[in-house]
Amino acid sequence: MRFVAILVMCGMKRKEILELKTKPLAELEKFVRDSKEKLRVMKFDLAAGKVKDVKDLRALRKDIARALTFMKGKADNVKTSE
């Protein structure tokens, strides 16, 4: 039950996480770049009082961190295979 609650709280569903994990490095970089831009806009909207649900900001930050973690793992795999 607790595992289900954790998945519901995060921004991505399990299937989306697995898709993110299998993306190539270039697509992960694009995802991080786009997500950081979206986060920047959301922060400005939050300051202006336009954002009602702060959980979206938290979920987006976690999604960015997750993608960066996958990127780091892929970069380490490339280094060790050379």
C-alpha positions as CSV (number, residue, x, y, z in Angstrom):
1,M,0.0,0.0,0.0
2,R,2.8,2.4,0.9
3,F,4.5,1.8,-2.4
4,V,1.4,2.8,-4.3
5,A,1.1,6.0,-2.3
6,I,4.7,7.0,-3.2
7,L,4.1,6.4,-6.9
8,V,0.9,8.5,-6.8
9,M,2.7,11.4,-5.0
10,C,5.5,11.7,-7.6
11,G,5.0,13.4,-10.9
12,M,5.6,10.4,-13.1
13,K,3.9,7.1,-13.2
14,R,5.9,3.9,-13.2
15,K,5.5,3.4,-17.0
16,E,6.8,7.0,-17.6
17,I,9.8,6.3,-15.4
18,L,10.7,3.2,-17.3
19,E,10.3,5.1,-20.6
20,L,12.6,7.8,-19.3
21,K,15.1,5.2,-18.2
22,T,15.3,3.8,-21.7
23,K,15.7,7.1,-23.6
24,P,19.0,7.9,-25.2
25,L,21.3,10.5,-23.6
26,A,20.4,13.3,-26.1
27,E,16.7,12.9,-25.4
28,L,17.3,13.0,-21.6
29,E,19.3,16.2,-22.0
30,K,16.4,17.7,-24.0
31,F,13.9,16.6,-21.3
32,V,16.0,18.2,-18.5
33,R,16.4,21.4,-20.5
34,D,12.7,21.7,-21.2
35,S,11.8,20.7,-17.7
36,K,14.1,23.3,-16.1
37,E,12.5,26.0,-18.3
38,K,9.1,24.9,-17.3
39,L,10.2,25.0,-13.6
40,R,11.5,28.5,-14.0
41,V,8.2,29.7,-15.5
42,M,6.3,27.9,-12.7
43,K,8.4,29.6,-10.0
44,F,7.6,33.0,-11.5
45,D,3.9,32.1,-11.7
46,L,4.1,31.0,-8.0
47,A,5.6,34.4,-7.0
48,A,2.8,36.1,-9.0
49,G,0.2,34.0,-7.2
50,K,-0.9,32.1,-10.4
51,V,0.0,28.6,-9.2
52,K,-2.6,27.0,-7.0
53,D,-0.9,23.6,-6.5
54,V,2.7,23.7,-5.2
55,K,2.9,20.0,-5.5
56,D,3.5,20.4,-9.2
57,L,6.7,22.2,-8.6
58,R,7.9,19.5,-6.2
59,A,7.0,16.8,-8.7
60,L,8.8,18.6,-11.5
61,R,12.0,19.0,-9.4
62,K,11.9,15.3,-8.7
63,D,11.4,14.4,-12.3
64,I,14.4,16.6,-13.2
65,A,16.5,14.9,-10.6
66,R,15.4,11.4,-11.8
67,A,16.4,12.3,-15.4
68,L,19.7,13.6,-14.2
69,T,20.3,10.4,-12.3
70,F,19.6,8.3,-15.4
71,M,22.0,10.6,-17.4
72,K,24.7,10.1,-14.9
73,G,24.3,6.3,-15.0
74,K,24.4,6.3,-18.8
75,A,27.5,8.5,-18.8
76,D,29.2,6.1,-16.4
77,N,28.3,3.2,-18.6
78,V,29.9,4.9,-21.6
79,K,33.1,5.6,-19.7
80,T,33.4,2.0,-18.4
81,S,32.8,0.4,-21.9
82,E,35.6,2.5,-23.5
